[in-house]
Amino acid sequence: QIGLWIRAAQIPEYYIKDTLFDSTLTMKERALEVPLLVIDELIIQEGSKAGIYVEDLVRQRVNERQSTIITTNHVPKDITSKFPALFSVLQDAVFPVKVYGFDFRVPIKIKIDKEMSRI
């Protein structure tokens, strides 16, 4: 496979528990070697150590010149204040792309809220 999609929140588990990807590789090993890695939903939480693991993974991929896509709803200022080391790595190797468009989650949430209010 050319790519791997992972949630940012899962990265610490891949480092701590050596979660398996398949019979020969751990998820961490696969995330380091795959030509294109997509890290989805980078969420910044107070006191979270996830940033340390994300930063390590991104730093290693940058050093190996591997392509990495990171999705987040945060602006750079948020990342800078919570995870300065991660921001430093990203600043040297990132091409930010701001995406505009319809937020498909809003109508779904409204529909779910309506359904739940009937219960």
Accessible surface in RSA format (square Angstrom, percent):
REM  Atomic radii and reference values for relative SASA: ProtOr
REM  Chains: A
REM  Algorithm: Lee & Richards
REM  Probe-radius: 1.40
REM  Slices: 20
REM RES _ NUM      All-atoms   Total-Side   Main-Chain    Non-polar    All polar
REM                ABS   REL    ABS   REL    ABS   REL    ABS   REL    ABS   REL
RES GLN A   1   169.56  94.8 104.41  76.3  65.15 155.1  52.31 111.3 117.25  88.9
RES ILE A   2   133.03  75.7 124.68  92.9   8.34  20.1 127.29  91.7   5.73  15.6
RES GLY A   3    24.19  29.8   0.00   N/A  24.19  29.8  12.91  35.4  11.29  25.3
RES LEU A   4    22.55  12.6  15.63  11.2   6.91  17.4  20.20  14.2   2.35   6.3
RES TRP A   5   140.58  56.4 124.04  60.0  16.54  38.8 112.97  60.2  27.62  44.8
RES ILE A   6     2.07   1.2   1.26   0.9   0.81   1.9   2.07   1.5   0.00   0.0
RES ARG A   7    91.40  38.4  91.40  46.6   0.00   0.0  20.18  27.6  71.22  43.2
RES ALA A   8     4.57   4.2   4.34   6.7   0.24   0.5   4.57   6.4   0.00   0.0
RES ALA A   9    67.43  62.0  42.70  65.9  24.73  56.3  48.70  68.6  18.74  49.6
RES GLN A  10    58.73  32.8  56.75  41.5   1.98   4.7  11.34  24.1  47.38  35.9
RES ILE A  11     0.57   0.3   0.57   0.4   0.00   0.0   0.57   0.4   0.00   0.0
RES PRO A  12    23.96  17.5  23.96  21.8   0.00   0.0  23.96  19.8   0.00   0.0
RES GLU A  13    75.05  43.1  69.97  52.9   5.09  12.1  15.01  29.0  60.05  49.0
RES TYR A  14    15.00   7.0  15.00   8.5   0.00   0.0   7.42   5.6   7.58   9.3
RES TYR A  15    39.07  18.2  19.00  10.8  20.07  52.2  19.28  14.5  19.79  24.4
RES ILE A  16   118.09  67.2  87.58  65.2  30.51  73.5  93.00  67.0  25.09  68.1
RES LYS A  17   149.27  72.8 121.94  74.8  27.33  65.1  78.50  70.7  70.76  75.4
RES ASP A  18    85.73  60.1  78.71  78.3   7.02  16.6  17.81  41.9  67.92  67.7
RES THR A  19    39.79  28.3  32.45  32.9   7.34  17.5  38.23  51.3   1.57   2.4
RES LEU A  20   124.83  69.5 104.19  74.5  20.63  51.9 104.19  73.2  20.63  55.5
RES PHE A  21    70.70  35.4  43.72  27.1  26.98  70.2  45.19  27.4  25.51  73.0
RES ASP A  22    63.52  44.5  49.26  49.0  14.26  33.7  40.44  95.2  23.07  23.0
RES SER A  23   114.28  96.6  71.99  96.1  42.29  97.4  54.67 116.4  59.60  83.5
RES THR A  24   112.21  79.8  80.71  81.8  31.49  75.1  75.20 101.0  37.01  55.9
RES LEU A  25    40.04  22.3  38.97  27.9   1.07   2.7  40.04  28.1   0.00   0.0
RES THR A  26    24.01  17.1  23.96  24.3   0.05   0.1  21.94  29.5   2.07   3.1
RES MET A  27    21.61  11.2  21.61  14.3   0.00   0.0  13.75  11.7   7.85  10.4
RES LYS A  28    61.12  29.8  59.64  36.6   1.48   3.5  16.57  14.9  44.54  47.4
RES GLU A  29    80.77  46.4  77.21  58.4   3.56   8.5  30.27  58.5  50.50  41.2
RES ARG A  30    23.12   9.7  23.12  11.8   0.00   0.0   1.21   1.7  21.91  13.3
RES ALA A  31     0.49   0.5   0.49   0.8   0.00   0.0   0.49   0.7   0.00   0.0
RES LEU A  32    41.19  22.9  35.22  25.2   5.97  15.0  35.22  24.7   5.97  16.1
RES GLU A  33    86.89  49.9  70.65  53.4  16.25  38.7  30.94  59.8  55.96  45.7
RES VAL A  34     0.11   0.1   0.00   0.0   0.11   0.3   0.11   0.1   0.00   0.0
RES PRO A  35    64.65  47.1  59.47  54.2   5.17  18.8  59.81  49.4   4.83  30.0
RES LEU A  36    59.66  33.2  59.65  42.7   0.01   0.0  59.65  41.9   0.01   0.0
RES LEU A  37     0.00   0.0   0.00   0.0   0.00   0.0   0.00   0.0   0.00   0.0
RES VAL A  38    32.52  21.4  32.52  29.4   0.00   0.0  32.52  28.3   0.00   0.0
RES ILE A  39     0.00   0.0   0.00   0.0   0.00   0.0   0.00   0.0   0.00   0.0
RES ASP A  40    26.22  18.4  26.22  26.1   0.00   0.0   1.09   2.6  25.13  25.1
RES GLU A  41    84.52  48.5  77.07  58.3   7.45  17.7  30.21  58.4  54.31  44.3
RES LEU A  42     5.85   3.3   4.82   3.4   1.03   2.6   4.82   3.4   1.03   2.8
RES ILE A  43    97.37  55.4  83.51  62.2  13.86  33.4  83.51  60.1  13.86  37.6
RES ILE A  44    18.80  10.7   2.10   1.6  16.70  40.2   2.10   1.5  16.70  45.3
RES GLN A  45   113.75  63.6 106.68  78.0   7.08  16.9  30.61  65.2  83.14  63.1
RES GLU A  46   136.63  78.4 108.71  82.2  27.92  66.5  65.41 126.5  71.22  58.1
RES GLY A  47    76.69  94.6   0.00   N/A  76.69  94.6  45.28 124.3  31.41  70.3
RES SER A  48    36.11  30.5  14.59  19.5  21.53  49.6  14.58  31.1  21.53  30.2
RES LYS A  49   144.60  70.5 138.76  85.1   5.84  13.9  82.68  74.4  61.91  65.9
RES ALA A  50    24.03  22.1  21.47  33.1   2.56   5.8  21.47  30.2   2.56   6.8
RES GLY A  51     2.29   2.8   0.00   N/A   2.29   2.8   1.43   3.9   0.86   1.9
RES ILE A  52   106.54  60.6 103.99  77.5   2.56   6.2 105.89  76.3   0.65   1.8
RES TYR A  53    53.81  25.1  53.75  30.6   0.06   0.2  24.10  18.1  29.72  36.6
RES VAL A  54     0.36   0.2   0.36   0.3   0.00   0.0   0.36   0.3   0.00   0.0
RES GLU A  55    27.01  15.5  27.01  20.4   0.00   0.0   1.25   2.4  25.75  21.0
RES ASP A  56    49.03  34.3  47.56  47.3   1.48   3.5  16.15  38.0  32.88  32.8
RES LEU A  57     1.94   1.1   1.94   1.4   0.00   0.0   1.94   1.4   0.00   0.0
RES VAL A  58     3.60   2.4   3.60   3.3   0.00   0.0   3.60   3.1   0.00   0.0
RES ARG A  59    99.22  41.7  99.22  50.6   0.00   0.0  38.36  52.4  60.87  36.9
RES GLN A  60    60.23  33.7  58.68  42.9   1.56   3.7  26.79  57.0  33.44  25.4
RES ARG A  61     0.87   0.4   0.34   0.2   0.54   1.3   0.87   1.2   0.00   0.0
RES VAL A  62    51.29  33.8  42.15  38.2   9.15  22.0  45.03  39.1   6.27  17.0
RES ASN A  63   108.53  74.8  77.76  75.1  30.77  74.1  24.53  59.0  84.00  81.2
RES GLU A  64   126.10  72.4 104.89  79.4  21.22  50.5  30.52  59.0  95.58  78.0
RES ARG A  65   219.41  92.1 186.29  95.0  33.12  78.9  68.23  93.2 151.18  91.6
RES GLN A  66    51.61  28.9  40.65  29.7  10.96  26.1   2.08   4.4  49.53  37.6
RES SER A  67    67.00  56.6  56.57  75.5  10.43  24.0  25.21  53.7  41.79  58.5
RES THR A  68    41.81  29.7  10.35  10.5  31.45  75.0   9.62  12.9  32.19  48.7
RES ILE A  69    86.60  49.3  83.33  62.1   3.27   7.9  86.60  62.4   0.00   0.0
RES ILE A  70    42.53  24.2  14.64  10.9  27.89  67.2  14.64  10.5  27.89  75.7
RES THR A  71    54.10  38.5  49.89  50.6   4.21  10.0  53.00  71.2   1.11   1.7
RES THR A  72    48.73  34.7  17.44  17.7  31.29  74.6  21.74  29.2  26.99  40.8
RES ASN A  73   130.13  89.7  93.96  90.8  36.17  87.1  36.47  87.8  93.66  90.5
RES HIS A  74    54.44  29.8  40.55  28.2  13.89  35.5  33.10  34.1  21.34  24.8
RES VAL A  75    80.90  53.2  78.82  71.4   2.07   5.0  80.66  70.1   0.24   0.7
RES PRO A  76    80.79  58.9  80.37  73.3   0.42   1.5  80.79  66.7   0.00   0.0
RES LYS A  77   156.58  76.4 148.89  91.4   7.68  18.3  96.55  86.9  60.03  63.9
RES ASP A  78    48.91  34.3  47.94  47.7   0.97   2.3   8.04  18.9  40.87  40.8
RES ILE A  79    11.58   6.6  11.58   8.6   0.00   0.0  11.58   8.3   0.00   0.0
RES THR A  80    57.55  40.9  54.73  55.5   2.82   6.7  51.27  68.9   6.29   9.5
RES SER A  81    80.14  67.7  46.40  61.9  33.74  77.7  47.89 102.0  32.24  45.2
RES LYS A  82    87.32  42.6  65.09  39.9  22.23  52.9  36.77  33.1  50.54  53.8
RES PHE A  83    24.36  12.2  21.41  13.3   2.96   7.7  24.36  14.8   0.00   0.0
RES PRO A  84    86.58  63.1  80.89  73.7   5.69  20.7  81.83  67.6   4.75  29.5
RES ALA A  85    51.48  47.3  43.49  67.1   7.99  18.2  50.21  70.7   1.28   3.4
RES LEU A  86     1.20   0.7   0.47   0.3   0.73   1.8   0.47   0.3   0.73   2.0
RES PHE A  87    43.07  21.6  43.07  26.7   0.00   0.0  43.07  26.1   0.00   0.0
RES SER A  88    56.17  47.5  53.69  71.7   2.48   5.7  22.44  47.8  33.73  47.3
RES VAL A  89     8.01   5.3   3.77   3.4   4.23  10.2   7.84   6.8   0.17   0.5
RES LEU A  90    16.61   9.3  16.41  11.7   0.21   0.5  16.61  11.7   0.00   0.0
RES GLN A  91   126.63  70.8  96.80  70.7  29.83  71.0  32.27  68.7  94.36  71.6
RES ASP A  92   125.66  88.0  87.26  86.9  38.40  90.8  29.36  69.1  96.30  96.0
RES ALA A  93    42.96  39.5  14.47  22.3  28.49  64.8  24.22  34.1  18.74  49.6
RES VAL A  94    65.31  43.0  45.92  41.6  19.39  46.7  48.25  41.9  17.06  46.3
RES PHE A  95   183.39  91.8 167.01 103.4  16.39  42.6 167.83 101.8  15.56  44.5
RES PRO A  96   115.96  84.5  86.81  79.1  29.15 106.0  93.26  77.0  22.70 141.1
RES VAL A  97   122.56  80.7  91.96  83.3  30.61  73.7  95.79  83.2  26.78  72.6
RES LYS A  98   156.37  76.3 127.93  78.5  28.44  67.7  81.56  73.4  74.81  79.7
RES VAL A  99   126.20  83.0  97.34  88.1  28.86  69.5  99.49  86.4  26.71  72.4
RES TYR A 100   176.02  82.2 147.70  84.0  28.33  73.7 121.89  91.6  54.13  66.7
RES GLY A 101    72.66  89.6   0.00   N/A  72.66  89.6  37.20 102.1  35.46  79.4
RES PHE A 102   163.63  81.9 128.61  79.7  35.03  91.1 136.13  82.5  27.51  78.7
RES ASP A 103    58.21  40.8  47.72  47.5  10.49  24.8  30.86  72.6  27.35  27.3
RES PHE A 104   133.45  66.8 132.12  81.8   1.33   3.5 132.33  80.2   1.12   3.2
RES ARG A 105   129.16  54.2 126.61  64.5   2.54   6.1  58.65  80.2  70.50  42.7
RES VAL A 106    81.70  53.8  78.96  71.5   2.75   6.6  81.70  71.0   0.01   0.0
RES PRO A 107    59.49  43.4  51.69  47.1   7.80  28.4  54.60  45.1   4.89  30.4
RES ILE A 108    89.54  51.0  88.29  65.8   1.25   3.0  89.51  64.5   0.03   0.1
RES LYS A 109   127.84  62.4 125.32  76.9   2.51   6.0  99.15  89.2  28.69  30.6
RES ILE A 110    94.05  53.5  92.64  69.0   1.40   3.4  93.62  67.4   0.43   1.2
RES LYS A 111   139.90  68.3 137.36  84.3   2.55   6.1  82.80  74.5  57.10  60.8
RES ILE A 112    94.10  53.5  92.86  69.2   1.24   3.0  94.10  67.8   0.00   0.0
RES ASP A 113    66.57  46.6  61.36  61.1   5.21  12.3  26.36  62.0  40.21  40.1
RES LYS A 114   123.97  60.5 120.57  74.0   3.40   8.1  68.14  61.3  55.83  59.5
RES GLU A 115    81.90  47.0  80.08  60.6   1.82   4.3  31.92  61.7  49.99  40.8
RES MET A 116   115.35  59.7 105.02  69.5  10.33  24.6  84.70  72.0  30.65  40.6
RES SER A 117    93.02  78.6  54.43  72.6  38.59  88.9  51.56 109.8  41.46  58.1
RES ARG A 118   176.34  74.0 137.95  70.3  38.39  91.4  59.32  81.1 117.03  70.9
RES ILE A 119   165.74  94.3 108.04  80.5  57.70 139.1 133.19  95.9  32.55  88.3
END  Absolute sums over single chains surface
CHAIN  1 A     8733.1       7195.5       1537.6       5321.9       3411.1
END  Absolute sums over all chains
TOTAL          8733.1       7195.5       1537.6       5321.9       3411.1
